[in-house]
Amino acid sequence: MACVMRILVSNDDGVHAPGLLALKRALDPLGEVFVVAPDRPRSAIGHAITLHKPLRLTEVRLADGSRAWSTNGTPSDAVGLGFEVAMESRVDLVVAGINEGANLGWDVTYSGTVAAAMEGVILGAPAMSVSVVGTAPYVLEPAAEFASRLARHVLDKGIGSGRLLNVNVPNLPAERIEGVRVTRQGRTEYHDRIQTRTDPRGRPYYWICGALNGRGHPPDVDVAAALAGYITVTPLQLDMTASDLLDEVGGWSLSVPRPAPSP
């Protein structure tokens, strides 16, 4: 008898986000899908976990009536609770998304969506994160359909331990998407990243925003391909060692500081 695949879905936009439901529905034909997600938006929280307060897990119903769990924790907490509580430690695949907004280049370090997939990898499952590149209103169907197709490949072929796939889909109807490119992680740089504004009492405050610099990116990186209208699939890994620096830094004759001898 064939083993039923067990898939954990999470996000950083909150358990009632439309992208989460679209993703869950697209993955339903692949096996048994469990949804565990934050109870409210947790965008740009990165890979934070909760250590200073109790975590709660509450059963809820999604818009289609299907069962899910919400938590007062972060996306990484949600994945951990999914493994240990909702799914009792047997998870074949973790899929995070569908995020409303891009997760390209260096921005993956901020992303709660990518962090949820990373947590799945840390806990021993293959994982992928899925985002839509653009602004509202979001077209979710192409991202959901592509996520389902890619998930089939991951479940069938595997991607090795310590790795995940970061997917970004243009916010376009399927017929306007140029194609699919497997890319390297690029750089994300913004114009006017910090904006200074003034409150009604004349005091300055600051808003993090800015516009993505779309120029100067090599064509084989995620930023360039996504801005050109392609779906990007970027393999990432948890090992962040800069291997080319090991020998160089090792040759610096580093030593433990010792107190000067007493006179």
Buried (B, 14 or more C-beta within 10 A) or exposed (E): EEEEBBBBBBBBBBBBBEBBBBBBBBBBEBBBBBBBBBBEBBBBBBBBBBEEEEBEBEEBEBEEEBEBBBBBBBBBBBBBBBBEBBBEEEBBBBBBBBBBBBBBBEBBBBBBBBBBBBBBBBBEBBBBBBBBBBEEEBBBBBBBBBBBEBBBEBBEEEBEEEBBBBBBBBBBEBEEBEEBBEBBBBBBBEEEEEEEEEEEEEEEEEEEEEEBEEEEBEEEBBBBBBBBEBBBBBBBBEEEEEEEEEEEEEEEEEEEEEEEEEE
